[in-house]
């Protein structure tokens, strides 16, 4: 799986999974006393949640920390372009990036991670 943020490959592809949630819609409904039914106004598409899980690997603890720092830069509250196997999701905000414990693996160090995105405007 190929995942890029703003065109950069910041994630390792092994063990990577991305779950794209449904688009949320919003509406306003109003009723009036003495009148049957309701007035319903569709407010259109709102947001979508995207969850990404995987494993980051580095040849040493220092190299792994460098990779973590590169990903952490994207948690800036701004909209980014997320590309998953050629499918583009524009205006995506990185809400959280969490790693869980380092462990020695093969010739390096690895850690599992989870990224939660919110696609702010769905087109």
N, CA, C and O of each residue as an XYZ file, in Angstrom:
492
protein
N       0.854     -1.172      0.000
C       0.000      0.000      0.000
C       0.901      1.236      0.000
O       1.879      1.303      0.744
N       0.567      2.190     -0.823
C       1.335      3.428     -0.929
C       0.522      4.582     -0.346
O      -0.524      4.942     -0.885
N       1.004      5.159      0.753
C       0.331      6.279      1.404
C       1.291      7.457      1.443
O       2.440      7.320      1.862
N       0.810      8.620      1.001
C       1.633      9.828      0.986
C       0.870     10.986      1.610
O      -0.350     11.085      1.487
N       1.612     11.861      2.282
C       1.070     13.105      2.813
C       1.748     14.247      2.076
O       2.972     14.375      2.111
N       0.960     15.070      1.414
C       1.478     16.172      0.603
C       2.551     15.687     -0.367
O       3.540     16.378     -0.611
N       2.345     14.488     -0.919
C       3.263     13.928     -1.901
C       4.492     13.247     -1.328
O       5.286     12.690     -2.086
N       4.673     13.271     -0.025
C       5.847     12.672      0.608
C       5.520     11.289      1.157
O       4.469     11.087      1.766
N       6.429     10.336      0.937
C       6.283      8.995      1.524
C       6.888      9.025      2.913
O       8.098      8.858      3.063
N       6.076      9.233      3.918
C       6.566      9.303      5.291
C       6.250      8.040      6.083
O       6.656      7.917      7.238
N       5.527      7.095      5.470
C       5.129      5.867      6.155
C       5.722      4.657      5.449
O       5.845      4.639      4.224
N       6.091      3.642      6.237
C       6.514      2.362      5.677
C       5.269      1.636      5.171
O       4.189      1.770      5.746
N       5.426      0.866      4.093
C       4.253      0.247      3.475
C       3.863     -1.098      4.094
O       2.719     -1.526      3.939
N       4.772     -1.768      4.784
C       4.437     -3.056      5.385
C       3.486     -2.892      6.563
O       3.668     -2.006      7.398
N       2.472     -3.748      6.628
C       1.538     -3.737      7.743
C       0.652     -2.510      7.805
O       0.063     -2.224      8.847
N       0.550     -1.797      6.725
C      -0.202     -0.543      6.688
C      -1.663     -0.805      6.347
O      -1.963     -1.564      5.426
N      -2.568     -0.181      7.086
C      -3.992     -0.274      6.754
C      -4.620      1.110      6.900
O      -4.276      1.876      7.801
N      -5.540      1.408      5.998
C      -6.245      2.686      6.009
C      -7.732      2.407      5.911
O      -8.186      1.709      5.004
N      -8.492      2.959      6.857
C      -9.947      2.827      6.858
C     -10.553      4.200      6.597
O     -10.381      5.123      7.393
N     -11.258      4.330      5.490
C     -11.903      5.593      5.146
C     -13.368      5.489      5.526
O     -14.099      4.649      5.002
N     -13.790      6.351      6.442
C     -15.164      6.325      6.927
C     -16.134      6.966      5.942
O     -15.721      7.550      4.941
N     -17.412      6.852      6.231
C     -18.422      7.448      5.355
C     -18.466      8.968      5.511
O     -18.051      9.518      6.531
N     -18.970      9.616      4.493
C     -19.158     11.068      4.531
C     -20.360     11.367      5.413
O     -21.424     10.769      5.252
N     -20.186     12.285      6.337
C     -21.288     12.696      7.204
C     -22.062     13.821      6.532
O     -21.472     14.713      5.922
N     -23.374     13.774      6.646
C     -24.243     14.844      6.150
C     -24.929     15.470      7.350
O     -25.086     14.840      8.396
N     -25.327     16.692      7.186
C     -26.014     17.371      8.278
C     -27.327     17.928      7.763
O     -27.497     18.135      6.562
N     -28.260     18.170      8.687
C     -29.565     18.719      8.306
C     -30.141     19.488      9.487
O     -29.719     19.324     10.632
N     -31.106     20.318      9.175
C     -31.844     21.054     10.195
C     -33.317     20.739      9.983
O     -33.824     20.821      8.864
N     -33.990     20.384     11.047
C     -35.425     20.118     10.950
C     -36.173     21.030     11.909
O     -35.786     21.182     13.067
N     -37.244     21.632     11.417
C     -38.054     22.559     12.212
C     -39.518     22.170     12.069
O     -39.974     21.717     11.020
N     -40.225     22.365     13.159
C     -41.670     22.137     13.123
C     -42.352     23.355     13.740
O     -41.735     24.139     14.461
N     -43.613     23.485     13.442
C     -44.388     24.608     13.977
C     -45.672     24.058     14.597
O     -46.283     23.128     14.071
N     -46.061     24.643     15.710
C     -47.283     24.204     16.394
C     -48.489     24.385     15.484
O     -48.663     25.429     14.856
N     -49.301     23.369     15.427
C     -50.527     23.440     14.647
C     -50.362     23.030     13.193
O     -51.353     22.956     12.467
N     -49.131     22.759     12.743
C     -48.895     22.340     11.358
C     -48.381     20.904     11.345
O     -47.526     20.522     12.144
N     -48.926     20.118     10.416
C     -48.456     18.734     10.279
C     -47.124     18.708      9.540
O     -46.883     19.491      8.621
N     -46.263     17.781      9.972
C     -44.989     17.578      9.287
C     -43.884     18.472      9.808
O     -44.059     19.193     10.790
N     -42.745     18.417      9.142
C     -41.582     19.222      9.512
C     -40.951     19.804      8.253
O     -41.122     19.290      7.148
N     -40.225     20.878      8.454
C     -39.410     21.453      7.381
C     -38.006     20.891      7.573
O     -37.413     21.053      8.639
N     -37.483     20.243      6.566
C     -36.159     19.637      6.657
C     -35.257     20.274      5.611
O     -35.565     20.266      4.419
N     -34.136     20.828      6.075
C     -33.180     21.462      5.180
C     -31.888     20.645      5.213
O     -31.273     20.485      6.268
N     -31.488     20.137      4.060
C     -30.243     19.378      3.941
C     -29.084     20.367      3.880
O     -29.040     21.223      2.996
N     -28.146     20.252      4.817
C     -27.003     21.154      4.861
C     -25.795     20.605      4.109
O     -24.737     21.233      4.096
N     -25.944     19.443      3.485
C     -24.887     18.896      2.642
C     -23.838     18.096      3.380
O     -23.971     17.783      4.563
N     -22.782     17.773      2.635
C     -21.684     16.974      3.163
C     -20.900     17.750      4.195
O     -20.720     18.961      4.070
N     -20.434     17.055      5.210
C     -19.652     17.687      6.271
C     -18.243     17.117      6.292
O     -17.394     17.572      5.526
N     -17.972     16.158      7.124
C     -16.619     15.637      7.279
C     -16.591     14.131      7.086
O     -17.624     13.473      6.973
N     -15.377     13.612      7.052
C     -15.161     12.171      6.979
C     -13.951     11.846      7.851
O     -12.979     12.601      7.870
N     -14.007     10.733      8.567
C     -12.894     10.299      9.423
C     -12.095      9.229      8.688
O     -12.665      8.327      8.074
N     -10.781      9.337      8.758
C      -9.883      8.360      8.150
C      -8.926      7.875      9.244
O      -8.323      8.679      9.955
N      -8.799      6.562      9.366
C      -7.910      5.978     10.376
C      -6.834      5.169      9.658
O      -7.125      4.363      8.774
N      -5.590      5.402     10.058
C      -4.461      4.698      9.466
C      -3.646      4.042     10.573
O      -3.330      4.679     11.578
N      -3.311      2.785     10.389
C      -2.479      2.045     11.346
C      -1.335      1.387     10.596
O      -1.470      1.029      9.426
N      -0.219      1.231     11.272
C       0.912      0.580     10.643
C       2.092      0.483     11.582
O       1.962      0.627     12.798
N       3.253      0.236     10.986
C       4.493      0.081     11.733
C       5.549      0.965     11.090
O       5.742      0.930      9.875
N       6.235      1.761     11.912
C       7.385      2.541     11.451
C       8.642      1.799     11.871
O       8.728      1.278     12.984
N       9.628      1.755     10.958
C      10.878      1.060     11.237
C      12.067      1.981     10.999
O      12.053      2.832     10.110
N      13.091      1.786     11.817
C      14.338      2.518     11.649
C      15.511      1.608     11.952
O      15.358      0.620     12.670
N      16.685      1.926     11.414
C      17.874      1.102     11.646
C      18.396      1.268     13.072
O      19.143      0.423     13.567
N      18.001      2.358     13.727
C      18.393      2.609     15.118
C      17.279      3.411     15.784
O      16.346      3.862     15.120
N      17.386      3.584     17.105
C      16.387      4.392     17.806
C      16.391      5.828     17.284
O      15.334      6.446     17.160
N      17.562      6.351     16.982
C      17.665      7.720     16.468
C      16.979      7.852     15.113
O      16.279      8.835     14.870
N      17.172      6.874     14.228
C      16.533      6.911     12.900
C      15.017      6.785     13.028
O      14.274      7.434     12.292
N      14.560      5.954     13.957
C      13.122      5.815     14.176
C      12.546      7.119     14.707
O      11.477      7.540     14.265
N      13.222      7.763     15.638
C      12.753      9.055     16.159
C      12.686     10.108     15.058
O      11.790     10.953     15.067
N      13.623     10.070     14.106
C      13.581     11.001     12.969
C      12.307     10.799     12.153
O      11.651     11.766     11.767
N      11.958      9.531     11.892
C      10.724      9.243     11.150
C       9.497      9.739     11.909
O       8.575     10.298     11.314
N       9.492      9.532     13.227
C       8.362      9.982     14.050
C       8.251     11.500     13.988
O       7.144     12.031     13.899
N       9.368     12.200     14.033
C       9.364     13.670     13.950
C       8.834     14.156     12.607
O       8.111     15.152     12.551
N       9.184     13.465     11.523
C       8.703     13.853     10.191
C       7.185     13.774     10.142
O       6.535     14.674      9.609
N       6.611     12.702     10.695
C       5.153     12.560     10.707
C       4.530     13.597     11.642
O       3.484     14.164     11.327
N       5.158     13.846     12.777
C       4.616     14.791     13.763
C       4.474     16.199     13.211
O       3.616     16.957     13.663
N       5.295     16.556     12.248
C       5.221     17.895     11.640
C       3.847     18.134     11.014
O       3.379     19.271     10.959
N       3.203     17.071     10.546
C       1.908     17.207      9.882
C       0.749     17.437     10.854
O      -0.363     17.720     10.409
N       0.970     17.328     12.141
C      -0.092     17.585     13.121
C      -0.125     19.067     13.461
O      -0.037     19.452     14.627
N      -0.253     19.884     12.436
C      -0.175     21.335     12.572
C      -1.530     22.035     12.460
O      -1.589     23.264     12.485
N      -2.619     21.269     12.338
C      -3.945     21.865     12.236
C      -4.312     22.345     10.843
O      -5.414     22.853     10.635
N      -3.409     22.193      9.891
C      -3.660     22.634      8.512
C      -4.187     21.477      7.679
O      -4.050     20.312      8.054
N      -4.784     21.808      6.554
C      -5.263     20.801      5.620
C      -4.127     20.298      4.749
O      -3.316     21.082      4.257
N      -4.074     18.989      4.562
C      -3.036     18.353      3.750
C      -3.692     17.472      2.696
O      -4.902     17.248      2.722
N      -2.882     16.978      1.775
C      -3.350     16.051      0.749
C      -2.899     14.653      1.129
O      -1.699     14.390      1.210
N      -3.852     13.747      1.364
C      -3.571     12.353      1.677
C      -3.837     11.534      0.423
O      -4.917     11.609     -0.163
N      -2.844     10.752      0.019
C      -2.988      9.891     -1.155
C      -2.814      8.445     -0.721
O      -1.794      8.082     -0.134
N      -3.816      7.621     -1.013
C      -3.793      6.204     -0.658
C      -3.939      5.407     -1.947
O      -5.011      5.381     -2.552
N      -2.853      4.755     -2.363
C      -2.853      3.973     -3.606
C      -3.462      4.748     -4.778
O      -4.274      4.206     -5.528
N      -3.075      5.997     -4.930
C      -3.539      6.821     -6.042
C      -4.841      7.566     -5.783
O      -5.137      8.533     -6.485
N      -5.622      7.146     -4.803
C      -6.872      7.840     -4.447
C      -6.525      9.040     -3.577
O      -5.866      8.886     -2.548
N      -6.958     10.231     -3.975
C      -6.600     11.443     -3.244
C      -7.746     11.928     -2.355
O      -8.911     11.934     -2.753
N      -7.373     12.334     -1.136
C      -8.294     12.925     -0.173
C      -7.715     14.295      0.172
O      -6.714     14.396      0.881
N      -8.353     15.343     -0.336
C      -7.829     16.691     -0.124
C      -8.381     17.290      1.164
O      -9.380     16.823      1.710
N      -7.704     18.339      1.637
C      -8.112     19.085      2.829
C      -8.286     18.160      4.037
O      -9.322     18.169      4.702
N      -7.253     17.366      4.303
C      -7.252     16.409      5.405
C      -6.397     16.962      6.544
O      -5.236     17.320      6.344
N      -6.982     17.028      7.733
C      -6.259     17.486      8.928
C      -5.819     16.274      9.745
O      -6.608     15.356      9.970
N      -4.564     16.270     10.188
C      -4.066     15.196     11.046
C      -4.469     15.545     12.476
O      -3.909     16.465     13.072
N      -5.435     14.818     13.028
C      -5.939     15.090     14.376
C      -5.059     14.484     15.455
O      -4.829     15.104     16.493
N      -4.564     13.277     15.215
C      -3.695     12.654     16.218
C      -2.733     11.684     15.541
O      -3.038     11.079     14.514
N      -1.560     11.562     16.159
C      -0.540     10.610     15.731
C       0.034     10.006     17.002
O       0.712     10.688     17.770
N      -0.240      8.723     17.223
C       0.191      8.060     18.452
C       1.043      6.842     18.114
O       0.712      6.064     17.219
N       2.137      6.692     18.839
C       2.991      5.515     18.694
C       2.928      4.713     19.987
O       2.707      5.262     21.066
N       3.130      3.390     19.857
C       3.081      2.532     21.035
C       4.382      1.758     21.154
O       4.627      0.830     20.383
N       5.205      2.127     22.098
C       6.421      1.412     22.467
C       7.325      0.930     21.362
O       6.862      0.384     20.361
N       8.600      1.128     21.539
C       9.600      0.655     20.588
C       9.996     -0.773     20.929
O       9.980     -1.174     22.093
N      10.351     -1.533     19.904
C      10.849     -2.888     20.133
C      11.918     -3.199     19.082
O      11.884     -2.671     17.970
N      12.849     -4.049     19.446
C      13.907     -4.479     18.537
C      13.307     -5.485     17.574
O      12.597     -6.401     17.989
N      13.591     -5.318     16.279
C      13.045     -6.220     15.280
C      14.052     -6.371     14.145
O      14.404     -5.391     13.489
N      14.504     -7.574     13.920
C      15.440     -7.815     12.826
C      16.711     -7.004     12.991
O      17.456     -7.180     13.955
N      16.952     -6.108     12.036
C      18.172     -5.295     12.068
C      17.903     -3.871     12.533
O      18.716     -2.980     12.286
N      16.787     -3.643     13.197
C      16.484     -2.286     13.629
C      15.482     -2.222     14.765
O      15.333     -3.151     15.559
N      14.803     -1.087     14.808
C      13.817     -0.810     15.845
C      12.517     -0.452     15.152
O      12.526      0.189     14.101
N      11.390     -0.865     15.738
C      10.095     -0.551     15.137
C       9.093     -0.168     16.217
O       9.267     -0.475     17.396
N       8.046      0.508     15.780
C       6.952      0.883     16.659
C       5.663      0.888     15.857
O       5.655      1.245     14.679
N       4.580      0.491     16.497
C       3.268      0.578     15.857
C       2.740      1.988     16.054
O       3.083      2.664     17.023
N       1.901      2.423     15.124
C       1.349      3.769     15.215
C      -0.097      3.787     14.734
O      -0.572      2.863     14.073
N      -0.778      4.875     15.090
C      -2.141      5.122     14.617
C      -2.264      6.612     14.312
O      -1.886      7.460     15.120
N      -2.794      6.909     13.144
C      -3.045      8.290     12.745
C      -4.546      8.433     12.512
O      -5.161      7.608     11.837
N      -5.128      9.489     13.079
C      -6.535      9.810     12.839
C      -6.577     11.121     12.069
O      -6.016     12.130     12.496
N      -7.256     11.084     10.921
C      -7.427     12.258     10.079
C      -8.901     12.652     10.072
O      -9.777     11.819     10.307
N      -9.165     13.922      9.801
C     -10.510     14.387      9.488
C     -10.455     15.077      8.139
O      -9.725     16.052      7.966
N     -11.224     14.575      7.182
C     -11.312     15.274      5.902
C     -12.352     16.369      6.085
O     -13.540     16.100      6.262
N     -11.884     17.595      6.040
C     -12.710     18.739      6.402
C     -13.759     19.082      5.350
O     -14.854     19.537      5.681
N     -13.424     18.867      4.101
C     -14.371     19.169      3.027
C     -14.346     18.019      2.042
O     -13.309     17.734      1.443
N     -15.461     17.367      1.874
C     -15.558     16.215      0.996
C     -16.159     16.682     -0.326
O     -17.212     17.318     -0.357
N     -15.470     16.355     -1.412
C     -15.937     16.804     -2.734
C     -16.443     15.642     -3.537
O     -16.878     15.820     -4.675
